[in-house]
Amino acid sequence: MMLRKWGDRVKQSKKIIIILSILLIFSVSCNLITMLYPTTDSQSSALVKGISWRPFTSAIKVNTALSFLIIPNEIDVNNLEFQVWVKSGTKDWEVEVPFSKTPIHDFVFDSTGIYNLQVDIRNPKQPDEVQKIWLGQFFVHNEKSLENSDNLIREILAGYSPTLWKAEDIYKPLAHELNIVSNMLIWQYQGYNTQQKGNLLEELSGVTLVKNDDTNEYCYTVENNGKMSIINLENNTIESNDLILKVSLEQHPNIKYVLDNVSMYPDKVKISSIITYLVYNLYDYSQVPYELERPRIPLFSTIAHCGHYTEDLFRLLKELNIPVKITAIRYDVDGVHYVNEVKYDGKVYTLDPTSAAIFTGSVEEIAKSKLEPIVLPQIRDMSFLWSSNMWNSFRESSAYKAYGF
């Protein structure tokens, strides 16, 4: 009888232990979910919702006043204090503006370079609770360092009526228009005459020659995915929606620089390199989410990070039937950088539209052999992305999205 009672107690104890274990696992899971996905209450406890700035760009001329725009939360910003940290080059973080009352005074960069800004916010009544907001990287330049930046994509986009086109529908016609522009520049670079250019234009895929202008045998009307353009191979112009775009190496000397460096490679590599450079000039770089200002619209927004650059380049090259993928590069430090890789005749080339760097080799080959880029324009200096310090901390790369690989 005693043994039976003891056995019953053991069974009850086991049940209690199992129940407690389940409750413990559930409690830990709930806490983990709360950590990974903060509730609205935890988000609403932030002192401010965000901080923006004016002018809203990450490429700023020396001595331009940067004004901060506080996006308030529940507490009146006039009852808060703000502190500004600055990091430049290899220097460590320094307090540039100690805690003071809002509004934050205009901030001025007095020399060129790459800077990081962080703003700390606190309530004087609870000084130990500090909210930290990293504003990202700013590229401070002299005006001359940005001259000849080729805004061809912006000029082409001006020919798309926003009432007729959605951003998502533009990639296909834009890709083929960039293909025409890139080929026109390549033909000029290679010294082809007008008749040779006409023959090559007729062979391009993705466009339809509607008719020739009787007054000029080298003036073509082209239909490109519903968009009509007039191409004049004698004047090197493209006319669309009453806008005339001049396409010449004299007009775009930095594209000539790109071609100087890839002249020995196949035409598809040249075209990929030109489009990489044009996408590089499409945006100002910043890791701060554009959504802080307004919903981001691909191609038409002005701020982007590496993920946006590589997504645009992926979609454009895919439309041209060039095998392309987006590759994520992971480092020992807590960071990821995205690039594109393309394949032609079994050879892989790495394209980084964030820095306009072009490599003859895959990411893995670059990391293993410490390859140098064959193209690295210095319009907006992003060369630190390919510095030895970054490669020393390289951990792995993986395909994020692929087409034709």
C-alpha positions in Angstrom: 0.0 0.0 0.0 2.8 2.4 0.9 4.6 1.6 -2.3 1.4 2.3 -4.4 1.0 5.7 -2.7 4.7 6.5 -3.3 4.3 5.5 -7.0 1.2 7.8 -7.3 3.2 10.7 -5.8 6.1 10.1 -8.3 3.6 10.2 -11.2 2.0 13.4 -9.9 5.5 15.0 -9.5 6.4 14.1 -13.1 3.2 15.7 -14.3 3.9 18.9 -12.3 7.5 19.0 -13.7 6.2 18.6 -17.3 3.6 21.3 -16.8 6.2 23.7 -15.2 8.6 22.9 -18.1 6.0 23.8 -20.7 5.2 27.0 -18.8 8.9 27.9 -18.7 9.4 27.2 -22.4 6.3 29.3 -23.2 7.5 32.1 -21.0 11.0 32.2 -22.6 9.4 32.0 -26.1 7.2 35.0 -25.3 10.1 37.0 -24.1 12.1 36.1 -27.2 9.3 37.1 -29.5 9.0 40.4 -27.6 12.7 41.0 -28.1 12.6 40.2 -31.8 9.3 41.9 -32.5 8.9 44.8 -30.1 5.3 45.7 -29.3 3.7 49.0 -30.1 4.0 50.0 -26.5 7.8 49.5 -26.5 8.0 51.5 -29.8 5.8 54.2 -28.4 8.2 54.6 -25.4 10.9 56.1 -27.7 11.5 59.7 -26.9 11.3 60.8 -30.5 10.1 58.9 -33.6 13.0 59.9 -35.7 15.4 62.6 -36.9 15.8 63.9 -40.4 17.8 66.8 -41.8 17.8 69.5 -44.4 19.0 69.5 -47.1 17.9 65.9 -47.3 21.0 64.4 -49.1 24.1 62.5 -48.0 26.4 64.3 -50.4 27.0 67.8 -48.9 29.3 70.6 -49.9 31.8 71.8 -47.4 30.5 74.5 -45.0 26.8 73.8 -45.9 24.6 74.2 -42.8 22.8 71.0 -41.9 19.5 71.6 -40.1 18.0 68.8 -38.0 14.3 68.0 -38.2 12.9 66.2 -35.1 9.9 63.9 -35.6 8.3 64.1 -32.1 6.7 61.3 -30.1 4.6 61.8 -27.0 7.0 64.1 -25.1 7.3 67.7 -26.2 10.7 68.0 -27.9 11.2 71.3 -26.0 11.5 69.2 -22.8 14.3 67.0 -24.2 18.0 67.3 -24.5 20.1 66.4 -27.6 23.8 65.5 -28.0 25.6 65.1 -31.4 28.4 62.6 -32.0 30.7 62.7 -35.0 33.1 60.1 -36.5 35.4 61.0 -39.4 37.8 58.8 -41.3 39.8 56.6 -39.0 39.1 58.8 -35.9 37.0 57.5 -33.1 33.6 58.9 -32.2 33.8 62.3 -30.5 31.1 64.5 -28.9 30.7 67.5 -31.2 27.7 69.1 -29.5 27.1 68.2 -25.8 23.7 67.7 -24.4 21.6 70.9 -24.9 18.0 71.9 -25.3 16.2 71.7 -28.6 16.2 72.9 -31.3 19.6 71.5 -32.3 21.7 74.3 -33.9 22.7 74.0 -37.5 25.6 71.7 -38.0 28.5 72.4 -40.4 31.2 70.1 -41.9 34.3 72.3 -42.3 36.4 69.9 -44.3 35.9 67.1 -46.9 35.7 63.5 -46.0 33.4 60.7 -45.0 31.5 61.4 -41.7 29.1 59.5 -39.5 26.6 61.3 -37.3 24.7 60.1 -34.2 22.3 62.0 -32.1 21.6 61.0 -28.4 18.3 62.1 -26.9 17.4 62.1 -23.2 14.8 63.4 -20.8 16.5 65.6 -18.1 14.2 64.0 -15.6 15.5 60.6 -16.4 19.1 61.3 -17.6 20.2 57.6 -17.5 17.7 56.6 -20.3 19.2 57.7 -23.6 17.8 57.1 -27.1 20.5 56.9 -29.7 19.8 57.5 -33.4 22.5 56.9 -36.1 22.0 59.3 -39.0 24.3 57.4 -41.3 27.2 58.5 -43.5 27.7 61.9 -45.1 30.0 62.5 -48.0 31.4 66.1 -47.7 32.9 67.4 -50.9 34.2 70.4 -52.8 31.9 71.2 -55.7 34.6 70.5 -58.3 34.9 66.9 -57.1 31.3 66.3 -58.3 31.5 67.9 -61.7 30.8 65.6 -64.7 28.8 63.2 -62.7 26.7 61.6 -65.4 23.0 61.8 -64.7 21.9 60.0 -67.9 19.3 57.9 -66.2 17.7 60.9 -64.6 17.6 62.6 -68.0 16.1 59.5 -69.6 13.5 59.2 -66.9 12.4 62.8 -67.7 10.9 61.3 -70.9 8.5 59.1 -68.9 5.2 60.7 -68.0 4.4 59.9 -64.4 0.7 59.9 -65.3 1.2 57.1 -67.9 4.0 55.0 -66.3 4.3 53.3 -62.9 7.8 53.0 -61.5 7.5 49.2 -61.6 6.7 49.2 -65.3 9.6 51.4 -66.3 12.5 48.9 -65.8 11.9 47.1 -69.1 11.8 50.1 -71.5 14.5 51.9 -69.4 16.8 48.9 -69.7 16.6 48.8 -73.5 16.9 52.6 -73.7 20.1 52.3 -71.6 21.2 49.6 -73.9 20.8 51.9 -76.9 22.6 54.7 -75.1 25.5 52.5 -74.0 25.9 51.1 -77.5 25.9 54.6 -79.0 28.7 55.6 -76.6 30.6 52.4 -77.4 30.3 52.9 -81.2 31.7 56.5 -80.7 34.5 55.2 -78.6 35.4 52.6 -81.2 35.3 55.2 -84.0 32.5 53.6 -86.1 31.1 55.7 -89.0 27.4 56.6 -89.2 26.6 53.7 -91.6 28.2 51.2 -89.3 26.2 52.6 -86.4 23.0 52.2 -88.4 23.7 48.6 -89.2 24.5 47.9 -85.5 21.3 49.7 -84.3 19.2 47.5 -86.6 20.6 44.4 -85.0 19.9 45.5 -81.4 17.3 43.3 -79.6 14.4 44.7 -77.6 13.6 47.6 -79.9 11.6 47.9 -83.2 12.6 50.3 -86.0 9.2 51.8 -87.0 10.4 53.8 -90.0 13.3 55.8 -91.4 13.0 59.6 -91.7 13.1 60.3 -95.5 15.1 63.5 -94.9 17.8 61.7 -93.1 18.6 58.0 -93.7 20.4 57.8 -90.3 17.5 59.2 -88.3 15.4 56.3 -86.9 12.0 56.2 -85.2 12.2 53.5 -82.5 9.4 51.8 -80.6 10.7 50.4 -77.3 8.0 48.6 -75.2 5.4 51.3 -75.9 7.7 54.3 -75.8 8.5 56.1 -79.0 11.9 57.8 -79.6 13.8 59.4 -82.5 17.4 58.4 -82.7 19.8 60.6 -84.9 23.1 58.8 -85.4 24.7 61.8 -87.1 24.0 64.1 -84.2 24.1 61.4 -81.5 20.8 62.4 -80.0 17.7 60.7 -78.7 14.4 62.7 -78.8 11.5 61.6 -76.7 8.4 63.5 -75.5 9.9 66.8 -76.9 13.1 66.2 -74.8 16.4 65.9 -76.7 19.2 64.0 -75.0 22.7 64.4 -76.3 24.6 61.1 -76.2 28.3 61.8 -76.6 31.6 61.0 -74.9 32.4 64.7 -74.8 29.2 65.2 -72.8 30.0 62.3 -70.5 33.8 62.1 -69.9 33.5 59.8 -66.9 31.8 57.2 -69.1 34.8 57.5 -71.4 36.9 56.8 -68.4 34.9 53.6 -67.7 35.4 52.5 -71.3 39.1 53.2 -71.1 39.3 50.6 -68.4 37.1 48.0 -70.0 38.0 48.5 -73.6 39.6 45.0 -73.9 36.5 43.2 -72.6 33.4 42.0 -74.6 30.7 44.4 -75.4 28.2 42.9 -72.8 30.8 43.6 -70.1 31.2 47.2 -71.4 27.4 47.7 -71.4 27.1 46.2 -67.9 30.0 48.5 -66.7 28.4 51.6 -68.2 25.0 50.8 -66.7 26.6 50.1 -63.3 28.2 53.6 -63.4 24.9 55.2 -64.4 23.0 53.5 -61.5 25.9 54.6 -59.2 25.0 58.2 -60.1 21.3 57.7 -59.8 21.1 58.2 -56.0 22.9 59.8 -53.0 24.1 57.0 -50.8 22.8 56.7 -47.2 22.0 53.8 -44.9 19.3 55.9 -43.3 15.9 54.6 -44.4 14.3 56.8 -47.1 10.9 55.9 -45.6 11.7 58.4 -42.8 10.9 61.1 -45.3 8.3 59.5 -47.6 7.6 56.1 -49.1 10.5 55.1 -51.4 9.8 54.9 -55.1 12.3 52.9 -57.1 14.2 55.0 -59.7 12.5 58.2 -58.6 13.7 58.5 -55.0 17.0 60.3 -54.4 18.4 58.4 -51.5 19.5 54.7 -51.6 21.6 52.1 -49.8 23.5 49.2 -51.4 20.4 46.9 -51.4 18.5 49.5 -53.5 21.4 50.0 -55.9 21.9 46.3 -56.6 18.2 45.6 -57.0 17.9 48.3 -59.7 21.0 47.0 -61.5 19.7 43.4 -61.2 16.4 44.3 -62.8 17.9 46.3 -65.6 20.5 43.7 -66.6 17.9 40.9 -66.3 15.8 42.7 -68.9 18.8 42.7 -71.2 19.0 38.9 -70.7 22.4 39.2 -69.0 23.0 36.5 -66.4 23.1 38.4 -63.1 22.7 37.9 -59.4 22.8 39.9 -56.2 25.4 38.7 -53.8 25.5 39.4 -50.0 29.0 39.9 -48.6 29.2 39.3 -44.8 32.0 40.5 -42.6 33.2 39.5 -39.1 32.0 42.9 -38.0 28.2 43.2 -37.8 27.7 44.3 -41.4 26.5 43.1 -44.9 27.2 44.7 -48.3 25.4 43.8 -51.4 26.9 43.7 -54.9 26.0 42.3 -58.3 27.8 39.5 -60.2 27.4 38.9 -64.0 28.5 36.0 -66.1 29.7 36.1 -69.7 31.3 33.3 -71.6 31.9 31.4 -68.4 33.7 34.4 -66.7 32.2 36.1 -63.7 32.5 39.8 -63.2 31.7 41.7 -59.9 29.8 45.0 -60.2 29.3 47.3 -57.2 26.8 50.0 -58.2 27.2 51.6 -54.7 30.9 52.5 -55.5 30.9 52.0 -59.3 33.8 49.4 -58.8 34.2 46.8 -61.5 36.2 43.5 -60.9 37.2 40.7 -63.2 36.3 37.9 -60.9 33.7 36.7 -58.4 33.4 38.0 -54.9 35.1 34.8 -53.6 38.0 35.3 -56.1 38.4 38.9 -55.0 38.5 38.0 -51.3 40.9 35.1 -51.9 43.4 36.9 -54.2 42.8 40.5 -53.0 42.0 41.6 -56.5 42.0 45.3 -57.4 39.1 46.8 -59.3 39.6 47.6 -63.0 37.2 50.5 -62.6 36.8 52.7 -59.5 35.6 56.3 -60.3 36.1 58.8 -57.5 33.0 61.0 -58.1 31.6 60.0 -54.7 34.4 58.3 -52.8 33.2 54.9 -51.7 36.6 53.2 -52.1 36.6 52.2 -48.4 34.1 49.4 -49.3 37.0 47.7 -51.1 39.8 48.6 -48.7 42.1 45.9 -47.2 40.5 46.5 -43.8 37.2 45.3 -45.1 38.6 42.3 -46.8 40.6 41.3 -43.7 37.2 40.9 -42.0 35.5 39.1 -44.9 33.6 36.0 -43.7 31.5 34.7 -46.5 29.3 35.5 -49.5 26.0 34.1 -50.6 23.6 34.6 -53.5 20.6 36.7 -52.5 18.8 36.7 -55.9 19.9 35.2 -59.2 18.9 35.2 -62.9 20.6 33.0 -65.5 23.4 31.7 -63.2 
